[in-house]
Amino acid sequence: MSLIRKNDALFVGLALVLSVLTMASGIIAAPKLENIVLVTAAGSHEFQTEIAGTPEQRQLGLMYRQSLPKNHAMLFDYHAVGPISMWMKNTYIPLDMIFITSNGRVSSIAANTVPFSEKVISSNGAVRAVLEVNAGTAARIGLQPGDKVLHRLFSSKN
């Protein structure tokens, strides 16, 4: 191996170690959070929400995370209306999945999903987005199909 190749390998190795240490120490920038409000018969409930808007972000979702703060969520924006299927592979946190139409109405709720399950969870209809919150949240706030979701992604009609 030439000196240049040894130096290249050393550089790559150091870059890898630095990235692992950066991730482990929490230096990576926290994701930008946006407000989302779920309006139920019991009142309005605000959550701090990460947006998963790219294919890569949607594919990773909440996988590998050990916890999710109580009033935090992840909103999967699919940018178009259609049937959506999810799963819990590599997801440690039990979740409620809230399927949302383009006009910001709750279409359906998959409550208390099972961590690490590869069972397909379907929207059972055409939706624009999925909001993931800690398991039990939908029941705790009284969320039902037809309830309103307020966020910039959804039209204010209806």
N, CA, C and O of each residue as an XYZ file, in Angstrom:
632
protein
N       0.852     -1.164      0.000
C       0.000      0.000      0.000
C       0.902      1.232      0.000
O       1.857      1.302      0.773
N       0.610      2.179     -0.841
C       1.423      3.390     -0.902
C       1.086      4.313      0.260
O       0.084      4.125      0.949
N       1.929      5.302      0.465
C       1.728      6.265      1.529
C       0.420      7.022      1.335
O      -0.275      7.298      2.313
N       0.069      7.361      0.109
C      -1.172      8.091     -0.168
C      -2.367      7.235      0.233
O      -3.297      7.737      0.865
N      -2.358      5.991     -0.112
C      -3.482      5.122      0.243
C      -3.590      4.944      1.749
O      -4.697      4.914      2.287
N      -2.460      4.825      2.439
C      -2.489      4.717      3.896
C      -3.093      5.984      4.495
O      -3.912      5.912      5.411
N      -2.689      7.144      3.978
C      -3.229      8.400      4.482
C      -4.723      8.519      4.177
O      -5.491      9.002      5.009
N      -5.134      8.077      2.980
C      -6.563      8.107      2.641
C      -7.354      7.215      3.583
O      -8.422      7.598      4.060
N      -6.833      6.034      3.849
C      -7.516      5.110      4.752
C      -7.576      5.690      6.163
O      -8.591      5.569      6.848
N      -6.480      6.323      6.593
C      -6.462      6.950      7.907
C      -7.490      8.071      7.972
O      -8.212      8.191      8.962
N      -7.564      8.892      6.931
C      -8.537      9.989      6.888
C      -9.969      9.463      6.964
O     -10.785      9.987      7.722
N     -10.273      8.431      6.183
C     -11.613      7.849      6.192
C     -11.927      7.281      7.572
O     -13.034      7.461      8.080
N     -10.968      6.602      8.174
C     -11.167      6.036      9.501
C     -11.411      7.116     10.546
O     -12.292      6.975     11.394
N     -10.637      8.189     10.488
C     -10.822      9.286     11.435
C     -12.169      9.974     11.235
O     -12.826     10.352     12.205
N     -12.577     10.134      9.990
C     -13.879     10.748      9.707
C     -15.010      9.888     10.263
O     -15.980     10.414     10.808
N     -14.889      8.585     10.130
C     -15.901      7.673     10.646
C     -15.965      7.752     12.172
O     -17.052      7.833     12.744
N     -14.811      7.729     12.827
C     -14.771      7.822     14.289
C     -15.367      9.146     14.747
O     -16.137      9.176     15.707
N     -15.022     10.240     14.076
C     -15.548     11.551     14.437
C     -17.064     11.598     14.289
O     -17.747     12.159     15.146
N     -17.603     11.018     13.214
C     -19.057     11.042     13.028
C     -19.764     10.208     14.094
O     -20.826     10.604     14.573
N     -19.203      9.071     14.473
C     -19.798      8.242     15.521
C     -19.760      8.979     16.859
O     -20.749      8.985     17.591
N     -18.629      9.596     17.178
C     -18.525     10.346     18.431
C     -19.480     11.534     18.444
O     -20.072     11.845     19.478
N     -19.629     12.189     17.319
C     -20.548     13.323     17.220
C     -21.975     12.861     17.487
O     -22.697     13.504     18.249
N     -22.393     11.753     16.870
C     -23.740     11.236     17.092
C     -23.924     10.823     18.546
O     -24.949     11.127     19.155
N     -22.941     10.136     19.097
C     -23.054      9.638     20.463
C     -23.101     10.769     21.483
O     -23.738     10.635     22.528
N     -22.440     11.868     21.194
C     -22.392     12.964     22.166
C     -23.561     13.927     22.021
O     -23.694     14.859     22.814
N     -24.407     13.716     21.022
C     -25.573     14.574     20.847
C     -25.257     15.904     20.186
O     -26.069     16.827     20.247
N     -24.103     16.022     19.558
C     -23.724     17.272     18.912
C     -24.539     17.512     17.643
O     -24.673     18.655     17.205
N     -25.071     16.473     17.062
C     -25.860     16.627     15.843
C     -27.012     17.582     16.121
O     -27.664     17.502     17.161
N     -27.249     18.474     15.188
C     -28.304     19.476     15.369
C     -29.650     18.802     15.571
O     -30.002     17.849     14.877
N     -30.387     19.319     16.533
C     -31.728     18.801     16.796
C     -32.615     19.133     15.606
O     -32.452     20.183     14.986
N     -33.554     18.247     15.282
C     -34.440     18.524     14.154
C     -35.327     19.733     14.446
O     -35.684     19.994     15.595
N     -35.672     20.453     13.403
C     -36.572     21.592     13.545
C     -37.958     21.060     13.908
O     -38.448     20.111     13.297
N     -38.579     21.680     14.905
C     -39.907     21.267     15.346
C     -40.942     22.306     14.929
O     -40.679     23.508     14.945
N     -42.111     21.823     14.558
C     -43.237     22.674     14.209
C     -44.415     22.305     15.101
O     -44.514     21.174     15.575
N     -45.299     23.261     15.323
C     -46.511     22.993     16.096
C     -47.549     22.310     15.224
O     -47.709     22.635     14.048
N     -48.247     21.364     15.820
C     -49.414     20.755     15.194
C     -50.467     20.658     16.299
O     -50.143     20.385     17.455
N     -51.717     20.882     15.935
C     -52.791     20.872     16.923
C     -53.834     19.838     16.503
O     -54.296     19.829     15.362
N     -54.196     18.969     17.447
C     -55.269     18.005     17.236
C     -56.484     18.530     17.990
O     -56.431     18.730     19.204
N     -57.580     18.752     17.263
C     -58.791     19.305     17.859
C     -59.796     18.179     18.054
O     -60.284     17.589     17.091
N     -60.098     17.891     19.323
C     -61.026     16.819     19.670
C     -62.231     17.406     20.392
O     -62.273     18.607     20.656
N     -63.211     16.562     20.713
C     -64.367     17.014     21.486
C     -63.942     17.529     22.859
O     -64.635     18.357     23.451
N     -62.815     17.048     23.365
C     -62.314     17.452     24.677
C     -61.505     18.743     24.626
O     -61.176     19.296     25.676
N     -61.173     19.240     23.429
C     -60.392     20.466     23.306
C     -59.248     20.324     22.327
O     -59.169     19.352     21.576
N     -58.362     21.307     22.343
C     -57.204     21.337     21.444
C     -55.964     20.817     22.169
O     -55.749     21.095     23.349
N     -55.158     20.058     21.434
C     -53.976     19.427     22.009
C     -52.795     19.708     21.085
O     -52.780     19.279     19.931
N     -51.804     20.434     21.606
C     -50.660     20.855     20.800
C     -49.482     19.904     20.983
O     -49.210     19.423     22.083
N     -48.790     19.647     19.867
C     -47.611     18.783     19.860
C     -46.490     19.479     19.115
O     -46.732     20.227     18.167
N     -45.261     19.231     19.545
C     -44.071     19.662     18.830
C     -43.723     18.539     17.868
O     -43.528     17.396     18.284
N     -43.646     18.861     16.588
C     -43.611     17.831     15.560
C     -42.425     17.968     14.626
O     -42.145     19.047     14.102
N     -41.730     16.851     14.427
C     -40.709     16.762     13.381
C     -41.425     16.420     12.086
O     -42.394     15.661     12.094
N     -40.959     16.971     10.982
C     -41.550     16.671      9.681
C     -40.636     15.701      8.944
O     -39.450     15.975      8.757
N     -41.189     14.575      8.530
C     -40.487     13.621      7.672
C     -41.064     13.819      6.273
O     -42.075     13.215      5.914
N     -40.408     14.673      5.491
C     -40.954     15.058      4.194
C     -40.242     14.482      2.994
O     -40.770     14.524      1.882
N     -39.039     13.937      3.198
C     -38.313     13.332      2.083
C     -38.445     11.815      2.172
O     -38.756     11.283      3.238
N     -38.214     11.118      1.066
C     -38.272      9.647      1.138
C     -37.326      9.073      2.191
O     -37.674      8.110      2.875
N     -36.138      9.654      2.326
C     -35.166      9.157      3.301
C     -35.664      9.388      4.732
O     -35.537      8.513      5.588
N     -36.223     10.559      4.980
C     -36.753     10.851      6.316
C     -37.934      9.951      6.643
O     -38.057      9.469      7.769
N     -38.803      9.722      5.665
C     -39.961      8.855      5.914
C     -39.522      7.424      6.137
O     -40.106      6.723      6.963
N     -38.506      6.972      5.419
C     -38.029      5.600      5.587
C     -37.436      5.393      6.980
O     -37.654      4.343      7.585
N     -36.699      6.363      7.498
C     -36.082      6.249      8.819
C     -37.105      6.482      9.928
O     -37.128      5.744     10.912
N     -37.944      7.495      9.778
C     -38.976      7.787     10.767
C     -38.431      7.822     12.182
O     -37.426      8.482     12.447
N     -39.079      7.124     13.080
C     -38.666      7.072     14.484
C     -37.868      5.804     14.808
O     -37.680      5.470     15.978
N     -37.402      5.101     13.775
C     -36.599      3.898     14.009
C     -35.384      4.227     14.868
O     -34.815      5.315     14.781
N     -35.012      3.287     15.676
C     -33.803      3.301     16.499
C     -33.863      4.272     17.678
O     -32.938      4.288     18.491
N     -34.898      5.067     17.797
C     -35.001      5.978     18.936
C     -35.518      5.209     20.150
O     -36.356      4.316     20.030
N     -35.007      5.570     21.302
C     -35.375      4.883     22.533
C     -36.566      5.529     23.233
O     -37.213      4.896     24.067
N     -36.860      6.796     22.897
C     -37.971      7.481     23.550
C     -38.474      8.619     22.676
O     -37.821      9.038     21.720
N     -39.655      9.104     23.036
C     -40.273     10.244     22.375
C     -40.918     11.071     23.481
O     -41.780     10.556     24.194
N     -40.531     12.339     23.650
C     -41.149     13.143     24.710
C     -42.672     13.152     24.594
O     -43.223     12.989     23.505
N     -43.347     13.344     25.733
C     -44.804     13.203     25.818
C     -45.572     13.975     24.746
O     -46.438     13.393     24.093
N     -45.294     15.231     24.547
C     -46.051     16.022     23.577
C     -45.257     16.294     22.310
O     -45.312     17.384     21.741
N     -44.512     15.270     21.879
C     -43.785     15.349     20.616
C     -44.367     14.326     19.659
O     -45.036     13.376     20.067
N     -44.096     14.540     18.367
C     -44.645     13.667     17.337
C     -43.762     13.733     16.103
O     -42.850     14.556     16.017
N     -44.045     12.860     15.156
C     -43.424     12.936     13.836
C     -44.542     12.881     12.803
O     -45.407     12.006     12.841
N     -44.501     13.843     11.875
C     -45.496     13.929     10.807
C     -44.848     13.504      9.504
O     -43.897     14.131      9.037
N     -45.369     12.438      8.924
C     -44.890     11.909      7.649
C     -45.720     12.559      6.540
O     -46.906     12.263      6.395
N     -45.104     13.434      5.770
C     -45.779     14.116      4.668
C     -45.474     13.379      3.366
O     -44.321     13.304      2.941
N     -46.507     12.844      2.743
C     -46.327     12.109      1.490
C     -46.549     12.984      0.259
O     -46.395     12.504     -0.864
N     -46.905     14.247      0.439
C     -47.031     15.234     -0.636
C     -48.106     14.915     -1.660
O     -48.289     15.679     -2.608
N     -48.803     13.839     -1.504
C     -49.877     13.446     -2.421
C     -50.869     12.581     -1.641
O     -50.548     12.045     -0.580
N     -52.056     12.461     -2.180
C     -53.098     11.672     -1.518
C     -53.112     10.259     -2.089
O     -53.060     10.067     -3.303
N     -53.182      9.271     -1.194
C     -53.247      7.880     -1.612
C     -53.224      6.976     -0.398
O     -53.113      7.452      0.732
N     -53.328      5.682     -0.618
C     -53.228      4.747      0.506
C     -51.783      4.715      1.018
O     -50.835      4.783      0.235
N     -51.634      4.610      2.321
C     -50.306      4.578      2.939
C     -50.209      3.336      3.820
O     -51.147      2.983      4.535
N     -49.055      2.688      3.751
C     -48.772      1.533      4.604
C     -47.508      1.813      5.402
O     -46.527      2.342      4.879
N     -47.549      1.449      6.679
C     -46.425      1.665      7.594
C     -46.094      0.330      8.264
O     -46.813     -0.656      8.103
N     -44.990      0.320      9.020
C     -44.652     -0.803      9.865
C     -43.791     -0.307     11.003
O     -43.423      0.867     11.037
N     -43.466     -1.180     11.933
C     -42.732     -0.806     13.142
C     -41.325     -1.413     13.191
O     -40.693     -1.434     14.247
N     -40.843     -1.901     12.060
C     -39.521     -2.515     12.025
C     -38.489     -1.543     12.603
O     -38.468     -0.364     12.248
N     -37.642     -2.045     13.491
C     -36.565     -1.280     14.126
C     -37.059     -0.084     14.935
O     -36.301      0.857     15.172
N     -38.306     -0.110     15.355
C     -38.876      0.972     16.157
C     -39.090      0.474     17.582
O     -39.850     -0.465     17.816
N     -38.417      1.110     18.523
C     -38.456      0.701     19.925
C     -39.697      1.205     20.653
O     -40.139      0.595     21.626
N     -40.255      2.313     20.186
C     -41.311      3.017     20.907
C     -42.685      2.549     20.432
O     -42.947      2.600     19.231
N     -43.573      2.094     21.318
C     -44.947      1.817     20.879
C     -45.607      3.145     20.493
O     -45.450      4.152     21.184
N     -46.332      3.131     19.403
C     -46.887      4.370     18.838
C     -48.364      4.257     18.521
O     -48.899      3.161     18.355
N     -49.020      5.415     18.439
C     -50.317      5.545     17.776
C     -50.015      6.179     16.429
O     -49.296      7.175     16.359
N     -50.554      5.616     15.368
C     -50.403      6.183     14.026
C     -51.738      6.800     13.636
O     -52.770      6.129     13.614
N     -51.698      8.086     13.331
C     -52.899      8.839     12.993
C     -52.836      9.184     11.510
O     -51.966      9.941     11.080
N     -53.746      8.634     10.740
C     -53.779      8.848      9.299
C     -54.657     10.069      9.011
O     -55.783     10.163      9.499
N     -54.122     11.010      8.204
C     -54.754     12.320      8.031
C     -54.992     12.619      6.553
O     -54.109     12.425      5.717
N     -56.203     13.095      6.245
C     -56.554     13.463      4.867
C     -55.931     14.811      4.497
O     -55.397     15.507      5.361
N     -55.997     15.174      3.225
C     -55.398     16.426      2.759
C     -56.077     17.664      3.340
O     -55.470     18.733      3.390
N     -57.334     17.530      3.782
C     -58.010     18.679      4.387
C     -57.862     18.689      5.915
O     -58.533     19.459      6.601
N     -56.984     17.833      6.440
C     -56.677     17.860      7.862
C     -57.685     17.181      8.756
O     -57.879     17.593      9.899
N     -58.321     16.160      8.257
C     -59.236     15.363      9.085
C     -58.601     14.008      9.380
O     -57.939     13.416      8.527
N     -58.817     13.531     10.605
C     -58.336     12.196     10.973
C     -59.167     11.178     10.222
O     -60.390     11.141     10.359
N     -58.505     10.354      9.428
C     -59.181      9.306      8.663
C     -59.311      8.032      9.490
O     -60.385      7.434      9.568
N     -58.205      7.628     10.104
C     -58.204      6.427     10.949
C     -57.029      6.505     11.922
O     -56.116      7.317     11.771
N     -57.090      5.636     12.920
C     -56.050      5.597     13.955
C     -55.643      4.143     14.175
O     -56.493      3.283     14.405
N     -54.343      3.875     14.103
C     -53.800      2.567     14.492
C     -53.194      2.768     15.875
O     -52.090      3.297     16.006
N     -53.915      2.346     16.901
C     -53.501      2.591     18.276
C     -52.577      1.496     18.789
O     -52.705      0.329     18.419
N     -51.653      1.890     19.641
C     -50.777      0.954     20.352
C     -50.072     -0.037     19.428
O     -50.146     -1.247     19.641
N     -49.398      0.469     18.414
C     -48.661     -0.406     17.505
C     -47.523     -1.098     18.258
O     -47.015     -0.581     19.253
N     -47.142     -2.254     17.774
C     -46.190     -3.121     18.479
C     -44.765     -2.860     18.003
O     -44.477     -2.988     16.813
N     -43.862     -2.492     18.931
C     -42.468     -2.273     18.551
C     -41.876     -3.475     17.824
O     -42.159     -4.625     18.159
N     -41.057     -3.187     16.830
C     -40.309     -4.158     16.020
C     -41.175     -5.023     15.104
O     -40.646     -5.877     14.393
N     -42.482     -4.822     15.104
C     -43.355     -5.631     14.263
C     -43.182     -5.275     12.789
O     -43.020     -4.107     12.435
N     -43.220     -6.291     11.945
C     -43.187     -6.073     10.502
C     -44.581     -6.195      9.894
O     -44.740     -6.221      8.673
N     -45.582     -6.269     10.757
C     -46.969     -6.304     10.293
C     -47.288     -4.971      9.603
O     -46.972     -3.904     10.130
N     -47.906     -5.039      8.441
C     -48.250     -3.842      7.686
C     -49.458     -3.167      8.333
O     -50.465     -3.811      8.630
N     -49.336     -1.871      8.540
C     -50.402     -1.058      9.113
C     -50.880     -0.128      8.011
O     -50.123      0.716      7.532
N     -52.131     -0.282      7.609
C     -52.660      0.439      6.450
C     -53.536      1.607      6.858
O     -54.167      1.593      7.915
N     -53.563      2.615      6.006
C     -54.416      3.788      6.227
C     -55.892      3.475      5.994
O     -56.759      4.235      6.426
N     -56.181      2.388      5.329
C     -57.562      2.010      4.998
C     -58.284      3.107      4.220
O     -59.468      3.363      4.445
N     -57.571      3.743      3.317
C     -58.153      4.796      2.488
C     -57.089      5.776      2.059
O     -55.923      5.655      2.434
N     -57.503      6.749      1.268
C     -56.575      7.745      0.743
C     -56.326      8.833      1.783
O     -57.260      9.455      2.288
N     -55.044      9.051      2.096
C     -54.644     10.088      3.048
C     -53.411     10.812      2.500
O     -52.779     10.359      1.546
N     -53.089     11.934      3.119
C     -51.900     12.703      2.726
C     -50.733     12.451      3.674
O     -49.576     12.475      3.256
N     -51.038     12.205      4.964
C     -49.972     12.169      5.965
C     -50.300     11.208      7.096
O     -51.434     10.756      7.254
N     -49.262     10.912      7.880
C     -49.398     10.090      9.078
C     -48.689     10.821     10.214
O     -47.551     11.266     10.065
N     -49.364     10.940     11.336
C     -48.769     11.520     12.535
C     -48.524     10.398     13.526
O     -49.444      9.659     13.878
N     -47.276     10.268     13.978
C     -46.946      9.267     14.986
C     -46.731      9.952     16.330
O     -45.964     10.909     16.449
N     -47.429      9.435     17.337
C     -47.328      9.925     18.709
C     -47.142      8.715     19.621
O     -47.335      7.576     19.195
N     -46.771      8.959     20.862
C     -46.630      7.855     21.812
C     -47.933      7.066     21.921
O     -49.023      7.636     21.872
N     -47.805      5.755     22.068
C     -48.977      4.893     22.223
C     -49.821      5.359     23.401
O     -49.295      5.718     24.455
N     -51.124      5.347     23.209
C     -52.056      5.760     24.249
C     -52.460      7.223     24.159
O     -53.411      7.644     24.819
N     -51.753      7.999     23.354
C     -52.047      9.430     23.233
C     -53.424      9.668     22.626
O     -54.180     10.502     23.123
N     -53.757      8.954     21.566
C     -55.062      9.156     20.915
C     -56.193      8.918     21.912
O     -57.143      9.699     21.967
N     -56.102      7.853     22.696
C     -57.134      7.569     23.703
C     -57.128      8.632     24.799
O     -58.187      9.079     25.240
N     -55.940      9.033     25.237
C     -55.817     10.017     26.326
C     -56.481     11.344     25.974
O     -57.099     11.973     26.832
N     -56.356     11.781     24.698
C     -56.935     13.073     24.313
C     -58.315     12.919     23.675
O     -58.941     13.914     23.309
N     -58.793     11.681     23.538
C     -60.111     11.440     22.957
C     -60.170     11.625     21.455
O     -61.219     11.984     20.920
N     -59.073     11.390     20.768
C     -59.016     11.567     19.312
C     -59.866     10.518     18.602
O     -59.811      9.332     18.929
N     -60.647     10.969     17.633
C     -61.543     10.096     16.866
C     -61.434     10.414     15.381
O     -61.068     11.533     15.023
N     -61.746      9.450     14.500
C     -61.842      9.767     13.080
C     -62.809     10.933     12.875
O     -63.864     11.002     13.507
N     -62.433     11.838     11.989
C     -63.228     13.030     11.725
C     -62.730     14.252     12.473
O     -63.068     15.378     12.105
N     -61.921     14.051     13.533
C     -61.374     15.188     14.264
C     -60.418     15.974     13.370
O     -59.876     15.444     12.400
N     -60.220     17.242     13.710
C     -59.449     18.173     12.901
C     -57.986     18.212     13.326
O     -57.667     18.146     14.513
N     -57.096     18.321     12.329
C     -55.665     18.490     12.544
C     -55.259     19.828     11.924
O     -55.461     20.058     10.732
N     -54.688     20.698     12.742
C     -54.284     22.023     12.268
C     -52.769     22.066     12.084
O     -52.006     21.927     13.040
N     -52.360     22.260     10.849
C     -50.939     22.363     10.483
C     -50.877     22.953      9.076
O     -51.823     22.828      8.298
N     -49.765     23.590      8.761
C     -49.605     24.244      7.455
C     -49.777     23.290      6.258
O     -50.081     23.746      5.156
N     -49.589     21.991      6.453
C     -49.704     21.036      5.342
C     -51.131     20.831      4.860
O     -51.354     20.408      3.725
N     -52.086     21.127      5.711
C     -53.464     20.791      5.387
C     -54.260     22.022      5.040
O     -54.108     23.072      5.665
N     -55.123     21.890      4.027
C     -55.930     23.025      3.622
C     -56.881     23.404      4.743
O     -57.289     22.558      5.538
N     -57.229     24.678      4.798
C     -58.127     25.141      5.868
C     -59.592     24.905      5.530
O     -60.467     25.240      6.329
N     -59.876     24.341      4.371
C     -61.260     24.037      4.004
C     -61.746     22.848      4.820
O     -60.993     21.908      5.074
N     -63.012     22.896      5.228
C     -63.649     21.840      6.034
C     -63.069     21.827      7.413
O     -63.471     21.012      8.244
